[in-house]
Amino acid sequence: MNGYLGSYATLGLLLLASVLFFVTAFSANRVLRPARPADPPGKRASYECGLDPVGADWAQMQIRYYVYAYLYVLFAVEAVFLFPWAVVFDRPGFGLVTVVEMAVFVAVLALGILYAWRRNILRWT
């Protein structure tokens, strides 16, 4: 399809096809499912690795898990930024400038990990 409205027609056909696929899939699910699904005893009970559930179904999460996850993401992002830096480092004209930029970047991250270490955030109790 050419012309100004050709791309909109293509988008419209794609949207129509996706809606048709969605409706067909859910209709097939409704037609093919059992009329009265089985509900054996214990089917809706909590599952804890084959053991009988003990206690309530709600447990409070420790904030330490989030701190460790946040620190992991922080250092994973640092690693992602180190790879392009290592590729550009050996090109002519990028030597000293890239070393200074990466030193500032790593210094900011080092200050963050030093702060976390000093505040005993990384201590698992």
Rosetta silent file (secondary structure, phi, psi, omega in degrees, C-alpha in Angstrom):
SEQUENCE: MNGYLGSYATLGLLLLASVLFFVTAFSANRVLRPARPADPPGKRASYECGLDPVGADWAQMQIRYYVYAYLYVLFAVEAVFLFPWAVVFDRPGFGLVTVVEMAVFVAVLALGILYAWRRNILRWT
SCORE:     score description
SCORE:     0.000 S_00000001
   1 L     0.000  124.722 -178.511    0.000    0.000    0.000 S_00000001
   2 L  -109.143  169.450  176.808    1.474    3.282   -1.097 S_00000001
   3 L    97.814 -179.013 -175.486    0.591    6.850   -0.358 S_00000001
   4 L   -67.233  -42.253 -176.986   -0.036    8.845    2.759 S_00000001
   5 L   -88.928   -0.851 -179.013   -2.731    6.607    4.230 S_00000001
   6 H   -62.267  -42.002  179.852   -1.030    3.356    3.227 S_00000001
   7 H   -68.223  -33.593  176.758    0.915    3.036    6.460 S_00000001
   8 H   -69.758  -35.184  177.088   -2.252    3.690    8.462 S_00000001
   9 H   -65.602  -40.420  177.241   -4.068    1.001    6.489 S_00000001
  10 H   -63.128  -43.683  177.528   -1.277   -1.441    7.274 S_00000001
  11 H   -62.688  -41.847  178.717   -1.491   -0.531   10.960 S_00000001
  12 H   -63.108  -41.820  177.879   -5.267   -0.930   10.881 S_00000001
  13 H   -64.739  -39.118  178.241   -5.004   -4.369    9.275 S_00000001
  14 H   -65.003  -43.010  177.564   -2.447   -5.427   11.870 S_00000001
  15 H   -64.898  -41.034  177.776   -4.682   -4.250   14.709 S_00000001
  16 H   -62.707  -42.963  178.754   -7.681   -5.996   13.172 S_00000001
  17 H   -64.187  -39.272 -179.796   -5.698   -9.233   12.806 S_00000001
  18 H   -68.911  -39.671  177.111   -4.519   -9.043   16.425 S_00000001
  19 H   -65.787  -41.220  178.292   -8.050   -8.447   17.740 S_00000001
  20 H   -63.017  -41.741  177.780   -9.345  -11.300   15.593 S_00000001
  21 H   -63.245  -42.797  179.600   -6.617  -13.608   16.905 S_00000001
  22 H   -61.313  -48.595 -178.875   -7.435  -12.585   20.505 S_00000001
  23 H   -65.364  -40.331  179.613  -11.167  -13.204   20.083 S_00000001
  24 H   -64.375  -43.284 -179.037  -10.551  -16.532   18.312 S_00000001
  25 H   -64.174  -44.761 -179.433   -8.197  -17.775   21.041 S_00000001
  26 H   -71.405  -32.234  176.254  -10.571  -16.914   23.864 S_00000001
  27 H   -67.582  -42.761  177.842  -13.548  -18.332   21.990 S_00000001
  28 H   -62.922  -37.831  177.755  -11.699  -21.596   21.373 S_00000001
  29 H   -63.299  -42.473 -179.218  -10.810  -21.722   25.061 S_00000001
  30 H   -67.732  -36.806 -178.837  -14.437  -21.274   26.047 S_00000001
  31 H   -74.542  -38.551 -172.629  -15.636  -23.953   23.596 S_00000001
  32 H   -89.164  -12.020 -177.894  -12.953  -26.548   24.424 S_00000001
  33 L   -72.928  158.108  177.200  -12.859  -26.253   28.214 S_00000001
  34 L   -68.712  147.815 -178.788  -14.709  -28.787   30.368 S_00000001
  35 L   -70.375  -39.159  179.068  -18.239  -27.810   31.349 S_00000001
  36 L  -128.498   90.151 -177.768  -17.721  -28.836   34.985 S_00000001
  37 L   -64.117  147.805 -178.880  -14.022  -28.799   35.865 S_00000001
  38 L   -69.876  143.856  177.993  -12.907  -31.182   38.590 S_00000001
  39 L  -131.847   75.185 -178.158  -12.277  -29.704   42.016 S_00000001
  40 L   -67.316  158.964  179.484  -10.469  -32.377   44.056 S_00000001
  41 L   -62.119  136.448  178.691   -9.883  -31.788   47.773 S_00000001
  42 L    86.094    2.051 -177.428   -6.832  -29.661   48.445 S_00000001
  43 L   -66.986  -36.128 -176.980   -6.679  -28.185   44.958 S_00000001
  44 L   -95.813   10.176  178.257   -6.996  -24.616   46.195 S_00000001
  45 L   -80.516  155.689  177.085   -4.672  -25.039   49.185 S_00000001
  46 L   -65.460  146.964 -179.467   -1.278  -23.357   49.316 S_00000001
  47 L  -115.325  121.226  179.674    1.604  -25.475   48.061 S_00000001
  48 E  -124.358   76.077  174.030    4.895  -25.384   49.941 S_00000001
  49 L    54.496   37.768  177.082    7.256  -27.885   48.284 S_00000001
  50 L    87.148   -5.160  178.742    5.142  -30.897   49.146 S_00000001
  51 E   -96.494  156.234  175.199    4.726  -30.002   52.819 S_00000001
  52 L   -68.355  137.188 -179.657    1.499  -29.058   54.519 S_00000001
  53 L   -63.780  139.936  179.918    1.192  -25.271   54.781 S_00000001
  54 L  -123.148  131.375  176.789    2.000  -23.886   58.205 S_00000001
  55 L    85.775 -170.712 -177.659    0.868  -20.501   59.454 S_00000001
  56 L   -76.700  167.070 -179.289   -0.915  -17.707   57.661 S_00000001
  57 L   -89.962    3.865  179.604   -0.726  -17.095   53.933 S_00000001
  58 L  -120.613  129.378  179.079    0.703  -13.584   54.350 S_00000001
  59 L  -131.521  141.060  179.566    4.297  -12.954   55.391 S_00000001
  60 L   -78.898  137.182 -178.217    6.121   -9.683   55.755 S_00000001
  61 L   -91.592  137.432  177.701    9.098   -9.239   53.431 S_00000001
  62 L   -75.237  142.809  179.879   12.385   -8.025   54.817 S_00000001
  63 H   -69.129  -20.203 -178.953   13.712   -4.787   53.311 S_00000001
  64 H   -60.232  -34.362  179.908   17.158   -6.390   53.039 S_00000001
  65 H   -62.678  -40.504  179.887   16.063   -8.343   49.972 S_00000001
  66 H   -68.659  -37.443  179.038   15.197   -5.108   48.187 S_00000001
  67 H   -64.142  -44.742  178.610   18.494   -3.504   49.168 S_00000001
  68 H   -65.528  -39.084  177.730   20.465   -6.429   47.774 S_00000001
  69 H   -64.464  -40.682  179.013   18.374   -6.440   44.605 S_00000001
  70 H   -64.758  -43.206  178.937   18.924   -2.692   44.199 S_00000001
  71 H   -65.691  -37.377  176.893   22.671   -3.037   44.685 S_00000001
  72 H   -61.909  -46.351  179.009   22.774   -5.887   42.181 S_00000001
  73 H   -61.632  -41.058  179.486   20.969   -3.782   39.579 S_00000001
  74 H   -59.090  -47.796 -178.101   23.299   -0.874   40.296 S_00000001
  75 H   -78.372  -22.980  172.526   26.438   -2.909   39.702 S_00000001
  76 H   -68.463  -39.222  176.448   24.930   -4.731   36.723 S_00000001
  77 H   -65.374  -38.224  177.129   24.342   -1.328   35.127 S_00000001
  78 H   -61.198  -42.878  179.148   27.934   -0.419   35.928 S_00000001
  79 H   -63.993  -37.069  178.506   29.125   -3.554   34.146 S_00000001
  80 H   -64.054  -36.887  178.567   26.960   -2.696   31.138 S_00000001
  81 H   -77.970  -21.046  179.488   28.625    0.721   30.930 S_00000001
  82 H   -74.382  -31.400 -177.645   32.125   -0.733   31.332 S_00000001
  83 H   -65.417  -49.548  177.541   31.925   -2.869   28.179 S_00000001
  84 H   -63.951  -33.252  177.581   31.459   -0.006   25.658 S_00000001
  85 H   -62.534  -41.537  179.766   34.131    1.958   27.504 S_00000001
  86 H   -66.239  -30.979  179.336   36.566   -0.921   27.069 S_00000001
  87 H   -72.760  -40.476 -175.911   35.801   -1.026   23.336 S_00000001
  88 H   -80.547  -21.351 -172.001   36.333    2.717   22.808 S_00000001
  89 H   -57.875  -38.898 -175.479   39.382    2.967   25.082 S_00000001
  90 L   -85.049   -0.568  178.356   41.957    1.768   22.544 S_00000001
  91 L   -76.236  150.202 -179.688   40.820    4.098   19.747 S_00000001
  92 L   -65.477  136.494  176.769   43.019    7.107   18.987 S_00000001
  93 L    89.520   -4.143 -178.475   42.009   10.292   20.781 S_00000001
  94 L  -109.181   -3.674 -171.512   39.908    8.611   23.448 S_00000001
  95 H   -54.536  -73.133 -173.332   42.619    7.506   25.886 S_00000001
  96 H   -69.365  -37.879 -179.160   42.839   10.072   28.681 S_00000001
  97 H   -63.447  -44.737 -178.778   39.320   11.444   28.296 S_00000001
  98 H   -69.936  -32.918  177.506   37.709    8.043   28.634 S_00000001
  99 H   -64.900  -42.810 -179.812   39.902    7.125   31.604 S_00000001
 100 H   -66.528  -44.195  179.158   38.831   10.293   33.450 S_00000001
 101 H   -61.383  -43.754 -179.588   35.148    9.782   32.617 S_00000001
 102 H   -71.107  -32.115  176.534   35.214    6.181   33.765 S_00000001
 103 H   -64.188  -41.149  177.302   37.158    7.107   36.899 S_00000001
 104 H   -64.799  -43.352 -179.810   34.432    9.599   37.839 S_00000001
 105 H   -61.937  -48.416 -179.499   31.735    7.019   37.115 S_00000001
 106 H   -68.248  -33.687  178.730   33.425    4.292   39.164 S_00000001
 107 H   -65.012  -40.942  177.769   34.201    6.788   41.965 S_00000001
 108 H   -63.465  -43.091  177.781   30.520    7.694   42.323 S_00000001
 109 H   -67.154  -36.600  177.810   29.608    4.013   42.498 S_00000001
 110 H   -65.665  -37.404  175.985   32.442    3.370   44.957 S_00000001
 111 H   -63.077  -38.379  177.578   31.123    6.159   47.176 S_00000001
 112 H   -64.731  -44.059 -179.993   27.724    4.487   47.118 S_00000001
 113 H   -71.039  -33.474  175.809   29.096    1.081   48.115 S_00000001
 114 H   -65.175  -41.933  177.167   31.291    2.709   50.785 S_00000001
 115 H   -61.279  -45.625  179.747   28.234    4.473   52.201 S_00000001
 116 H   -64.551  -36.740 -179.599   26.287    1.189   52.257 S_00000001
 117 H   -69.949  -42.901 -179.943   29.204   -0.579   53.907 S_00000001
 118 H   -65.156  -35.152 -178.579   29.667    2.125   56.572 S_00000001
 119 L   -84.415    4.071 -179.210   25.946    2.121   57.431 S_00000001
 120 L    59.511   31.794  176.770   26.022   -1.719   57.791 S_00000001
 121 L   -72.140  -29.739 -176.495   23.397   -2.079   55.092 S_00000001
 122 L   -86.601    0.693  179.937   25.293   -4.998   53.583 S_00000001
 123 L   -82.812  123.735  179.688   25.429   -6.953   56.846 S_00000001
 124 L   -92.761  118.029 -177.551   23.122   -9.952   56.783 S_00000001
 125 L  -109.186    0.000    0.000   21.703  -10.610   60.254 S_00000001
